[in-house]
Every structure is written in C-alpha cells, then in structure tokens.
Amino acid sequence: MFNIVLFGPPGAGKGTQALKLVEMYNLIHLSTGDILRAEMKRNSPLGQKVKSLIEKGELVPDEIVIELIRENLSNNKDAAGFIFDGFPRTIEQAKSLDEMLSRESLDIALMLTLEVEEEELISRILLRGQNSGRADDSNPDIIKNRIKVYNEQTAPVAEYYKKQGKHASIDNMGTIENTFDQLKAHVDNWQ
C-alpha cells in the first residue's frame, strides 16, 4: 500500500492534483475538507460545530478529524493506497496518522507540498468561490485568515516529514499539467 500526503495551503491545488494522482495510481482520495463538508451537509451536531469553525477559517479539532480519518481507513482496508488531502494539519495529527498506519504495518511513503505564492492563493480561492458556494471561499478576510492559520499551525507538519526523509516541494505556479508531471516524477522515483 502506497500512501501519500498531498500538502499545501488553501488554494494550492491539492484537490485538482489529488484527482489526477488517484486516476494514475488507483489510490483512494481522503480529503478532510470533503469529509467535513459532507458532515455539515447532514447538519448533524458535529456538522454544525464544524461549520462554525470552517466559516471563521479555523481548524477543526484534532480528535474530530482523526476519528473521521480512522473510519475511512477502516472502510477501505483493501485499497492500493491513499492520498491524504488536508490531513494531517498538525504535528499531533501526523503522529496519530503514523500510529494508525503502523498498526496495519503501513506508513506514509511521501509528502508532496504544493508551493504557491500568497497573492495567487487568494486569487485562486476567490475564483473558486464564484462556483463553490462556500462562504469561506468568497470572503478575502476569511481567506487571509485561513492562509495565516496554515502558515502558523499547519506548515510545520512539513518539517515532521522532512525529518523522516519523506518530503518533496513542488512549484505549483505553473500549469496543472506541469505540476502533475512534477508530482508523478516524485511518486515514480519513490515507488
């Protein structure tokens, strides 16, 4: 089983690239954003709590996200591997993910970080917000807060994987195809 963490700030293109990687390598895409939005759509008490946090651009608590990931891993034991998109977002989540995987004699093979300049991130998210209907994609102040939260709380996770020799940075200021070619080269070299 080949497991990848696709990493980067909001608007970096993780979802777009994850879909291409899923198709190329027959992996399962675990997007915490998608999982959390599905929970909000159900309007459960958990979904309402998640919605309140996301609308402010804040992170959902580790214990909630970890449990949702654990459920998805358990439901897909025969998968060829996973692409984790939007997870882990904290060092504690990274450690929990490593522990969950090690119980199954698995690990993260590679973290691929999509690097994008802040002005471009804001532009991409605002453009996405025109079609997504997501309040957190339409408000520049919320977007800036999401990027700030990423830089302060999430970006340090890359160092966790760098120390394990499992990290690669990808310049995602070019085309979708160029970025995918870079990602594919890293995955092919790793396997």
Secondary structure, DSSP 8 states (H G I E B T S, - for coil): ---EEEE-STTSSHHHHHHHHHHHHT-EEEEHHHHHHHHHHTT-HHHHHHHHHHHTT----HHHHHHHHHHHHHTTTT-S-EEEES---SHHHHHHHHHHHHTTT----EEEEEE--HHHHHHHHHHHHHHH--GGGT-HHHHHHHHHHIIIIITTHHHHHHTTT-EEEEE-SS-HHHHHHHHHHHHHHH-
